[in-house]
Amino acid sequence: MGAASSTEGEREPLLVPPDRETSIQPVYSQVYGRRWLVLTLFSLLAFMQGIVWNTWGPIQNSAMHAYDFTKSDIAVLVLWGPVGFAPWLLFIWLMDKKGLRVSLLLSAFFMVIGAALRSVPVPEQHLRRWLIHAGQLLNGLAGPTIMSAGPLLSTTWFAPDQRATATAVASLVSYLGAACSFIVGPLLVPAPNDTTRAMVNRAVVSTDTQMNHIRDRIQLVLYAEFGVVAMLFAAVLLYFPSRPPMPPSVAAASQRLSYRSSICRLLSNFRFLMIALAYAVPTGVVAGWSGVLDMILTPARVSQVDAGWIGFWSIVGGCVFGVAMARFADSIRGMLKLILVLMMAGASLASTWFTLTCLTRLTHLPSTAATLYTSCILVGIFINSSVPIFFELFIETVYPVPEGITCGVVTFLGNLVTGCLLFFLTFYSTELSWLNWCLTGSCAFSLVLILFFRESYDRLYLDVFVSV
């Protein structure tokens, strides 16, 4: 069932003359300093896409009072992210045919229009809710490019010894944006039972006054997010080339498979499907699990604020640890499988620890704030930091399939798992201990698949053994 090895014609660098006698000439490459500007622009846009997507979850109580939202409205606002991956085939086709600039500009345009719709100050509440939902959907449509283009950007602009690091930064910064929304939202938007200091001093507390104040603060957040997204869109429009004048490596200059051939190669490659499931199942489950973490921790007497901080530090820790491990992978190239084995083994142990700790009536394990914090944060660190390592292994496994197509497929699978889990939660949302076991089982399932996975490094072979 595995796909055949790539042919010499598929691996032949584009910059090498076709003559056999001249094929031993080196492929000239160059690394440009502007690559950091390109990575920064992409990362900032991904950061804002994560913040906009997670705007309403951290301030859901305020939003329900200010805009008459229901819990179903808040859930749907979160679900627009996975729903935005529905046309993923179109976006990865655009990325493959037109390059990174065109696909990123389209995604940034969706983000600008979506942020603008959310911030329109319409007094009629029903219309306002529709505009907010439409804005969240448009922001979700930017997801296929934002979540998939990191490895393509790193291959196109960065040298082989910096690729994994660039992939980690580009692919994890959207998670960091979602984490920061847990801080930005509650800091700027007061809860329904909060009042300003001036109101307290005057001893004048009115429900209407408080609701107007909350609406004004939410409107301030929406205006601020729209302003930042608009500036980033203008920056990308002014300068964001698809590729540098000279490629940074042999692999970046090599011929890739066509769109149709790439899809057929991926669907027929058993090893790719194996490692794709190892990625999609735990990352998809942990996304749904973290979304209801406050509900899971409520029986353990953990407040909503503490649950939010646990989620924040687990994501931030995963981003920091992921960049560090990617840098380590750049220094010892060819060890991606070993790194993933260690990460998923740690995730399996941490999730088992958390699950057993929550079952205090059966296991009698100490359930303290320290143990819950530590186990939850470790789960997030191990799983979230594995994302860029998985991406690099995907590309090495199926090279010369284009990076955008490869990562587009696996991110779609991850969002599909998240969507199915969130849909299932609507029917079984009263008692969530089964979700903890689901998380533990997904990590163990991924670990088993990685252990039996046979790794290969076709792209690395081309860069190391072909003179540049």
N, C-alpha and C positions, 0 to 999 in steps of 0.2 A: 504493500500500500504506500510505502514511502516514495517520494518523488525522486526522479533520477538526478544525478549530479549535474551541475551546470556545465555547459559545453564551453570550449575554448572561445568560440565566437561570442558567447554571452559575457565572458570575463575579459575580453580584449579591451584595453583602455582606448577611449575615444581619441586621445591625443597621440597615439602611436600610429605611424604609417602602416598601411596594410601589407606592405612588402615584407616577406619573410626575412630578408636579409637586414632590413632596417628595424625589425620588430624588437631587436635587442637594445635599441636606443632608449634612454631613460625617458620617463614621463615627467616633464617639468612641473613642479608644484610650488605653491607659495601660500603662506599663511598671512593674512592681513589683520592689522590691528583693529580695523573697523568691525571685525567679527563680534567684539564685545558690545559694540553699540547695537548691532542686530540682535544679539541675545538679550540685551537689556530691554529693547523695545518689545520683543516678543514676550519676555517674562512679565513686564508690567501689564501688558494687555491680558495675559493669562491670569495674573493676580487680580485684576479688576473683574474678569469674568467669574472668578470664584467668589469674590465679594458680592457681586450683584446677584448671583445664583442663591447665596445663603443670606440674603438681606432679611428675610421675614422670619426665619426660624428663631433666631435669638430674641426678637421683639414680638413674638406672636401674641402675647397677652395684650400688649399695647395696640397692636394692629387690630385685634378682635374688638377692642373697645372703641378705637378711633374710626374704623371703617366698617364695623359690623361684620367682620370676617368670622367664619366658622372654622372649626378644626379641619373640616374637609377642604376649605379654601386654602389654609396653610399647607396641608398635605399636597394639594394639587400644585401650588406654587413651587414646592420642592420637586415634584414629579416632572415639571416642565424641563428640568435638566436632562434626565434620561430620555424623555420624549423627543427632545431636540436631536437625538441620534438617529431618528427614524430615516432621514435622507442621507445616511452616512456614505452610501455608495456614490452619491453625487459629489459629495465633498472630496472624497479621496480620488475620484476621477479628475476633478478639477485640480487638485494638488499635483496629480501625476502629469496631466496634460499642459496646464498653464503655469505651473510653478508655485512656489510658496508665496510670492508677493500677491498674486491675484487672489488666491484662496484666503490669505490672511486679511486682505483688504475687504473682501466680502464678509468675512466673519466680524471684523471690526465695524463694518457698516450696520450689520444686524444688531450689534451691541449698542451702537449709538442710537439707532431708531428705537430699540427696546427701552433704553434708559430714558429717552425723551418721552416716550408714551407713558412711562410710569410716573414721570414728574409733572404731567399736565395737571394743573390745579382745577379740576372740574368739580363744581359744588355738588352735582348729582351723584350720590354714592353708588348707585347701580352701574352707571357708566364708568365711574372711577375704578371700580373693581374689574370691569372688563379691560380697561386700558392697562391696569397693572398685570393682569394675567397675560395679555398680549405681549407686554414688554418682557415678562419672564420667559415666554416661549421663544421670542426672538433672541434673547440672550442664550437660551439653551441651544439654538441653532448654531451658535459659534463653537459649541463644544467639540464636534468632530474634528475641526482643524486645530483648536487650542490643545486638545488632549492628545492628538496624534502626531503633530508636526515636529515635536521636539527632536526625535532621532533624525528626521530629515534635515533639520537645521544644523544639528551637530555634525552630520556627515558632510554636508555641503560647505561648511565654513571652518571646521576645526580639524586639527591634525589628529592622527590616530591616538596619540597619548593624552588627548584632552577630550575625546569624544564622549566617553561615559560621564565625565563631569558635566559637560554641556548638556547632555541628555537629562541628567538628574536635575539641573537647575530649571531647564525649560519644562520638564514634565511634572515637577513637584510644586512649582510656585503657585499654581492654581489651587492646590490643596492649602497652601499657606494663606491665600486670600480668603478661602472659606473659613479658616481658623480665626483670622483676624476679625471677621465679621462678628464673632462671638464677643469681642471686646468693644469694637466700634459701635455696634448697635445699642447695647445696654448702657454704654457711657453717654451717648448722645440722646437717647430716647428714654424718658422716665417710664417706670411701670405705672399702671393705672392708679395705684394707691400712693404714688409719690406726688409731692408738690415742690414747687420751687421755694428757695429760701425766703424770697420776698413774700410769697403767699403765707408762709408760716408766720413771719414776723407781723403781718397784717391781720392774721387770724381770719383770713377770708378764703375759704376753700369751697369752690363751687364745682359741681360735676361738669357743667358745661364749660367752665373756664379751664378745668383740667384737661378735658377732652380736646379743646381747641389748642391748648399748649402741646399736648402729645401730637396732634396732627401737624402743628407747625414744626416740631422737631423731626418727625418722620419726613416731612416735606424738605427740610434742610438736608437730611441724609440723601434723599433722592436727587436733589439738586447737585449736591457735592459729587455723587457718583456719576451723574450725567456729565458734569464739567470735566472730570478726570478722563472719562472714556472719550469724550469729544476731543480733548487735547491729544490723547494717544492716537486716535484715528487720524488727526491732522499730521502727527509726526510720522506715522506709517505711510500716509499718502505722500508726504514730502520725500522721505528716504527710507526705503526698505527693499533693497535689491533681492531678486530671487537667488542669485548665486554670485560669487566673486569672479573677477576676470580670469584668474587661474585657480584650478582646483587645489585643495590642501593636501590631497593624497591620491594614490592610484585608484582606490575604491571610489572616491568621489567623481573621478573622470571616467569610470567604466560604464559600458553599455548595460542598461537594465532591461528587464522583460517588459513587454507591453502590458497594458491594463488587463486585457482579457486573459493573456497567458499567466499573469500574476495571480489572478483570482483562481484560475484552474490549478495552478501550482500549489497555492495555499490549501485549497479544499481537498487536494489529493495527497498532501504530505502528512502522513500519520504522526511523525515526530513533532511537526508544528502544531497540529491539533492537540497533541498530548500536552505540550508545554503551554499552549494557549488556555486550556482548561485549568492547568495548574496556576495560572495567573488570574483568570476571570472569576473563578469560584471564590477564593478567599477575599480578593479585593472587592468583588461585588457584594459579598455577604457583610464585610466589615463596614461598607458604606451604608447599608441599611441598618446595621446594628448600631452604629454611632449616631444615626439620625434619631433613634428612640432611646438613647443612652439614659436620658433623665428618667424615662418610664421604667427602664430596667433597674436603675439604682434606687428608685423610690422605696421598694420593700426593704432595702438595706439602710433606710433612713438617711439617704444622701440628698441634700437639697438641690434644687434646680441650678442654683448658682455654682455649687461645687461640681455638679455634673458637667456644666458648661466649661469650667476650668479644666476638668479631666479631659474632655474632648479637645480643648485647645492645646494643651500640652502634649497630648498624644500625637496630634497632627504636626505641631511644630517640631517635636522630637523626631518624628519620622522624616521630616524634610531635612533637618540638620544631619541626622545620621545617614540619610540616603545620599546626600552630597558627599559626606566623608567616605562612605563605602564606595561610591562611584570613583572618587579620586584614588582610593586604594586599588580598585579594579583597573584603572588606567596604568598604575605602576606595576601590576602583576597580570598583564593581559593573558587571557586563556584560562582563567579560573572562575568564570561566571557561575558555573554549576555548583561549585563548592560553596561560594558565597550564598547562593540561594538556598542550599541545603541547611546551612547554619541559620539563616534568617527564618526559614519556615519551621525549623526545629524549635527555635526560640519562640516563635508565634504560637506553636502548638502547646508548648509548656506554659506560656503566659496565659493563654485562653483557658486551658484546663485549670490552672490555679484560680483564675477569676470565677469560672463556673462553679468549682467546688466551694469557693469561699461564699458565694451567694446561697448555697444550699446548707446553711448553718445547722438546720434542724436534723440533717442526715449526716453530715461530715463532722460537725462540731469544730470546724476550723475557725480561728479567730477572724471575725469580720470587723475590721477597724478601718478608719479612713486611710491609714497608711497602706494597708494591704490592697484596698480597692483602688486607690490612686496608682500604686506601683504596677499592679497587674494590668489595669486598663491602659496605662501609658505604654507599658511594654508591648502590649498587643498592637497599638497604633504604630509604635516605632518600628517593630519588625515587619509588619505588613506594608505600611506606607513606604518605607525605605527600600523595599524590594522592587518597586515599580520600575525605576530606571534600569536596574540590573536585568529584569525580565525583558525590557524593551531591547536592550543590547543583545541579549541572547536570541530573541526572536529574529533580529536582523541577520545575525551570524548564521542562524539555522537555515534561512530560506534565501540568502543571497544567491542571485542578483535580483530578487523581487524588490521593487522600490520601497524605501522606508515608510513613506506615507501610507501606502496601501497596507503593508504589514501591520503597522500600529493602529491603523483605522479599523481593521478587522478585530483585533484583540480588545480595543477600547469599546467597540460596539458590544462584544460579548460580555465584558464586565458590566456595562450599563444594562444589558439585558438581564443579567443575574440580579442586579439591584432592583430593577423594575418589577421583576417577578416576586422578589422577596417583599417589597413594599406593598404590592397588590395582595399577597398572601396575608400580610399583617392586618389588612382591613377586616379579615374574617377571624383572626386569632390574635387579638390585641389586648385581651384582659390579663392573661398569664403568659409571661414572656421568658420563662426559664428554658423553653424549647429553643429559643433564639440563641441563648448562650451555648447550648450543645451544638446547634447548627454552626456557630462560629468555630468551635473546637473541631468539629468534624471536617469543616472546609479546610482548615489549616493542615490537619493530618492527611486529608486527601491530596492536597497540593504537595506535601512532603513526599508521599509515596510516588506520585507521578514524576517528581524531579529526580528521585533516586533511580528510577528505571529509565530516565531519559538519557539518550546517547547524544552528547554534545558534539558540535562541529563548529569550526571557525573559518569559513570560506573567505569572508571579507578580510579578516585579520591575516590570513595566509597571503592574500593578494598584496596587502600593504607591506608585509614583512619580507617576502621572498621575491618580489618584483622590484628591481632597482628604481629608485625615484631620484 
